[in-house]
Amino acid sequence: MNEQLWLEFFEYISFDIYDWTLVFALFFIALELTDDLITKRFSGERFLETLSSMFTQVPFYLAEIFTFGAGVYLYFMIHEMIPWKLPINGYTGLLVLMLADLTYYIEHYVIHKVRLFWLAHSVHHSSSMMNTATAFRFSFFDPIVSVMFHLPLVLMGFNPILIFAAEVLVQAYQFWLHNEMVGKLGPIEWLFNTPSHHRVHHGSDRKYIDKNFGGILIIWDRLFGTFHKEEELPNYGLTTPMTSKNPITVQFYEFPKLYRDLVKAKGVGEVLGYLFRGPGWQPERQSKKKSETIKSV
């Protein structure tokens, strides 16, 4: 296959695969709602939670339109400037997919560990239930973060079309991970991310927090020490539960909390700490005060 045919193939992946993923996702959601009815788990609250997750796609797509356009322009502009362009073929396609999956792991890890990024990603984790609709529960800031983290792949010389295709495949793979219908899958779980692994990632139980960051492959978690197997069905959601079904509240739940912390910050150091340290970070004076309060009780 010549380079032009490979380019057309990767363009197809970039622009069509995700649309088909949405079609299959709607089928899975219908299947899950039917399963809820059969098993008598269906309730108005679960249905509203599903709708809340689906409605986050509206602002996400609006942001995606502008961010994707800007990302395409930026990536191609940089790609034209660098002299070390890699060819477009099956080998570079497979390589960029592996690197995009590793990039997703790194991005996913960082947005859990840096509060400024967690503002966006917390939207995805705020649901108290796990079904396919949760896979599309996004913040409209998510596309901006993704463009930032995948920029090094452009600097390595990969054609932007390959990068976009790889991003789509990594994201599209994950739609089926968000469910409770699929149990453990035996030897497959050693290499690939599965619903069981991803249920752990969405768990708010202490032992499950910040585990299983992988996209397609779970080997990154096994290599870097962030893997945890599913021992029992997790409790889902944030450690401070977000119970609202209002899509606006879902989008901005963490913002007032950060604002309150920034207002009480003493100096630039604490401001930077609240922005760039982990979501639960508190300055030393606050930690000591909390410790003294507990002792006095």
C-alpha positions as CSV (number, residue, x, y, z in Angstrom):
1,M,0.0,0.0,0.0
2,N,1.5,3.4,-1.0
3,E,1.7,6.4,1.3
4,Q,-1.4,8.1,-0.3
5,L,-3.6,5.0,0.4
6,W,-2.3,4.8,4.0
7,L,-3.1,8.5,4.4
8,E,-6.7,8.0,3.2
9,F,-7.0,5.0,5.5
10,F,-5.9,7.0,8.5
11,E,-8.1,9.9,7.5
12,Y,-11.1,7.5,7.5
13,I,-10.2,6.4,11.0
14,S,-9.9,10.0,12.2
15,F,-13.3,11.2,10.9
16,D,-15.5,8.1,10.7
17,I,-14.7,5.6,13.4
18,Y,-15.7,7.9,16.3
19,D,-19.1,8.4,14.7
20,W,-19.7,4.7,14.5
21,T,-18.6,4.4,18.1
22,L,-21.4,6.7,19.1
23,V,-23.9,4.5,17.2
24,F,-22.7,1.4,19.0
25,A,-22.6,3.3,22.3
26,L,-26.3,4.2,21.9
27,F,-27.0,0.5,21.3
28,F,-25.1,-0.4,24.5
29,I,-27.0,2.2,26.5
30,A,-30.3,0.8,25.4
31,L,-29.0,-2.7,26.3
32,E,-28.0,-1.6,29.7
33,L,-31.3,0.2,30.4
34,T,-33.1,-3.0,29.3
35,D,-30.8,-5.0,31.7
36,D,-31.7,-2.6,34.5
37,L,-35.4,-3.2,33.8
38,I,-35.0,-7.0,33.8
39,T,-32.9,-7.0,37.0
40,K,-35.2,-4.4,38.6
41,R,-32.3,-2.0,39.1
42,F,-34.0,0.7,37.0
43,S,-35.0,3.8,38.8
44,G,-35.7,7.4,38.0
45,E,-32.4,8.4,39.6
46,R,-30.4,6.0,37.4
47,F,-32.2,7.2,34.3
48,L,-31.5,10.9,35.2
49,E,-27.9,10.1,35.9
50,T,-27.6,8.6,32.4
51,L,-29.2,11.6,30.8
52,S,-26.9,13.9,32.8
53,S,-23.9,12.1,31.4
54,M,-25.2,12.2,27.8
55,F,-25.9,15.9,28.0
56,T,-22.3,16.7,28.9
57,Q,-21.6,15.9,25.2
58,V,-23.3,19.2,24.1
59,P,-20.7,21.6,25.6
60,F,-18.0,19.1,24.9
61,Y,-18.7,19.0,21.2
62,L,-18.9,22.8,21.0
63,A,-15.5,23.0,22.5
64,E,-14.2,20.1,20.3
65,I,-15.2,22.0,17.2
66,F,-13.0,25.0,18.0
67,T,-10.2,23.1,19.7
68,F,-10.0,20.5,17.0
69,G,-9.8,23.1,14.4
70,A,-7.0,25.0,16.3
71,G,-5.2,21.7,17.0
72,V,-5.3,20.7,13.3
73,Y,-3.8,24.1,12.3
74,L,-1.2,24.0,15.0
75,Y,-0.1,20.4,14.4
76,F,0.2,20.8,10.6
77,M,2.0,24.2,11.0
78,I,4.6,22.5,13.3
79,H,4.8,19.4,11.1
80,E,5.6,21.6,8.1
81,M,8.4,23.3,10.0
82,I,10.3,20.3,11.2
83,P,12.7,18.5,8.8
84,W,12.5,15.0,10.3
85,K,9.2,13.9,9.0
86,L,8.4,10.2,9.4
87,P,6.8,8.2,6.5
88,I,3.1,7.2,6.5
89,N,2.7,3.4,6.5
90,G,1.5,0.6,8.7
91,Y,4.7,0.5,10.8
92,T,4.5,4.2,11.7
93,G,0.7,3.8,12.2
94,L,1.3,1.0,14.7
95,L,4.1,2.9,16.4
96,V,2.1,6.1,16.8
97,L,-0.8,4.1,18.2
98,M,1.4,2.6,20.9
99,L,2.9,6.0,21.7
100,A,-0.5,7.6,21.7
101,D,-1.7,5.0,24.2
102,L,1.4,5.7,26.4
103,T,0.7,9.4,26.0
104,Y,-2.9,8.8,27.1
105,Y,-1.6,7.0,30.2
106,I,0.7,9.9,31.1
107,E,-2.0,12.5,30.4
108,H,-4.5,10.5,32.5
109,Y,-2.1,10.2,35.4
110,V,-1.2,13.9,35.3
111,I,-4.8,15.1,35.2
112,H,-5.5,13.1,38.4
113,K,-2.5,14.5,40.1
114,V,-2.7,18.2,39.1
115,R,-5.7,20.0,40.5
116,L,-6.0,22.5,37.7
117,F,-6.5,19.6,35.2
118,W,-8.6,17.7,37.7
119,L,-11.2,20.5,37.4
120,A,-12.0,19.2,33.9
121,H,-11.5,15.5,34.5
122,S,-13.5,15.3,37.7
123,V,-16.6,15.7,35.4
124,H,-15.9,12.2,34.1
125,H,-15.6,10.7,37.6
126,S,-18.5,12.5,39.2
127,S,-21.2,9.9,38.3
128,S,-22.3,7.5,41.1
129,M,-23.1,4.8,38.6
130,M,-21.2,3.0,35.8
131,N,-22.7,2.6,32.4
132,T,-21.8,3.4,28.8
133,A,-23.1,6.9,29.1
134,T,-20.4,7.6,31.6
135,A,-17.8,7.0,28.8
136,F,-19.1,10.2,27.2
137,R,-19.3,12.3,30.4
138,F,-16.7,15.0,29.4
139,S,-15.8,18.5,30.4
140,F,-15.6,21.0,27.6
141,F,-12.0,21.7,28.7
142,D,-10.9,18.1,27.9
143,P,-10.0,18.8,24.2
144,I,-7.6,21.5,25.2
145,V,-5.7,19.2,27.6
146,S,-5.5,16.5,24.9
147,V,-4.0,18.8,22.3
148,M,-1.3,19.8,24.8
149,F,-0.3,16.3,25.8
150,H,-0.1,14.9,22.2
151,L,2.0,17.8,20.8
152,P,5.3,15.9,21.4
153,L,4.1,13.3,18.9
154,V,4.1,16.0,16.3
155,L,7.6,17.1,17.3
156,M,8.8,13.5,16.8
157,G,7.8,13.8,13.1
158,F,4.6,11.9,12.9
159,N,2.0,13.2,10.4
160,P,-0.9,14.8,12.3
161,I,-3.4,12.6,10.5
162,L,-1.7,9.5,12.1
163,I,-1.8,11.2,15.5
164,F,-5.5,12.1,15.2
165,A,-6.3,8.6,14.0
166,A,-4.4,7.1,17.0
167,E,-6.2,9.4,19.4
168,V,-9.6,8.4,18.0
169,L,-8.8,4.7,18.4
170,V,-7.6,5.1,22.0
171,Q,-10.7,7.0,22.9
172,A,-13.1,4.8,20.9
173,Y,-11.8,1.6,22.5
174,Q,-12.7,2.9,25.9
175,F,-16.5,3.3,25.3
176,W,-17.1,-0.4,26.1
177,L,-15.1,-0.3,29.3
178,H,-17.8,1.7,31.2
179,N,-20.3,-1.0,32.2
180,E,-21.1,-3.6,34.9
181,M,-22.5,-6.2,32.5
182,V,-19.1,-7.5,31.4
183,G,-17.2,-9.5,34.0
184,K,-13.6,-10.5,34.2
185,L,-12.1,-11.7,30.9
186,G,-9.3,-14.0,32.0
187,P,-5.8,-13.8,30.2
188,I,-7.0,-10.8,28.2
189,E,-6.8,-8.7,31.3
190,W,-3.0,-9.1,31.5
191,L,-2.5,-7.0,28.4
192,F,-5.6,-5.0,27.7
193,N,-7.7,-2.6,29.6
194,T,-11.1,-4.2,30.4
195,P,-14.4,-3.2,32.1
196,S,-13.2,-4.8,35.3
197,H,-10.0,-2.8,35.3
198,H,-11.8,0.4,34.5
199,R,-14.4,-0.1,37.1
200,V,-11.5,0.1,39.6
201,H,-10.4,3.3,38.0
202,H,-13.8,4.9,38.7
203,G,-13.9,3.6,42.3
204,S,-13.9,6.1,45.1
205,D,-12.8,3.4,47.6
206,R,-9.4,4.3,49.1
207,K,-7.6,1.3,47.7
208,Y,-9.0,2.0,44.2
209,I,-8.2,5.8,44.0
210,D,-5.7,6.7,41.3
211,K,-5.3,3.2,39.8
212,N,-5.6,1.8,36.3
213,F,-5.0,4.8,34.1
214,G,-4.5,2.9,30.8
215,G,-6.4,3.5,27.6
216,I,-6.2,0.4,25.4
217,L,-3.3,-1.4,27.2
218,I,-3.1,-2.1,30.9
219,I,0.6,-2.9,30.7
220,W,1.5,0.7,31.4
221,D,-0.1,0.5,34.8
222,R,1.6,-2.8,35.5
223,L,5.0,-1.4,34.5
224,F,4.6,1.9,36.5
225,G,3.0,0.5,39.6
226,T,-0.5,2.0,39.3
227,F,-2.4,-1.3,38.7
228,H,-5.0,-2.7,41.0
229,K,-7.2,-5.7,40.3
230,E,-11.0,-5.5,41.0
231,E,-11.6,-7.3,44.3
232,E,-15.2,-6.3,44.7
233,L,-17.5,-3.9,42.8
234,P,-16.4,-0.4,43.6
235,N,-18.3,2.6,44.9
236,Y,-18.3,5.1,42.1
237,G,-18.0,8.9,42.0
238,L,-15.9,11.5,43.8
239,T,-14.7,11.2,47.3
240,T,-16.9,14.2,48.1
241,P,-20.1,12.9,46.3
242,M,-21.6,15.0,43.6
243,T,-25.3,14.1,43.6
244,S,-26.8,16.8,41.2
245,K,-28.2,15.7,37.8
246,N,-28.0,19.2,36.5
247,P,-25.5,19.2,33.6
248,I,-24.3,22.7,34.5
249,T,-23.5,21.6,38.0
250,V,-21.8,18.5,36.7
251,Q,-19.5,20.7,34.5
252,F,-18.6,23.2,37.3
253,Y,-18.8,21.2,40.5
254,E,-15.1,21.5,41.4
255,F,-14.7,25.2,40.5
256,P,-16.3,26.8,43.6
257,K,-14.2,24.5,45.8
258,L,-11.0,25.7,44.1
259,Y,-12.2,29.3,44.3
260,R,-12.7,29.1,48.1
261,D,-9.2,27.6,48.5
262,L,-7.6,30.3,46.4
263,V,-9.3,33.0,48.4
264,K,-8.0,31.8,51.7
265,A,-4.5,31.2,50.3
266,K,-1.6,32.9,52.0
267,G,0.9,34.0,49.4
268,V,1.9,32.9,45.9
269,G,3.3,29.5,47.1
270,E,-0.1,28.4,48.4
271,V,-1.9,29.7,45.3
272,L,0.5,27.6,43.2
273,G,0.0,24.6,45.5
274,Y,-3.8,24.8,45.2
275,L,-3.5,25.0,41.4
276,F,-0.7,22.5,40.6
277,R,-0.6,20.0,43.5
278,G,-3.0,17.1,44.0
279,P,-6.8,17.7,44.4
280,G,-6.6,17.0,48.2
281,W,-3.5,19.2,48.9
282,Q,-3.6,21.6,51.8
283,P,-0.8,23.9,53.0
284,E,1.2,22.8,56.0
285,R,-0.5,25.3,58.3
286,Q,-3.9,23.9,57.4
287,S,-2.8,20.3,57.9
288,K,-1.4,21.2,61.4
289,K,-4.6,23.0,62.3
290,K,-6.7,20.0,61.2
291,S,-4.5,17.6,63.1
292,E,-4.7,19.8,66.3
293,T,-8.5,19.9,66.0
294,I,-8.7,16.1,65.7
295,K,-6.4,15.7,68.8
296,S,-8.5,18.1,70.9
297,V,-11.7,16.2,70.1
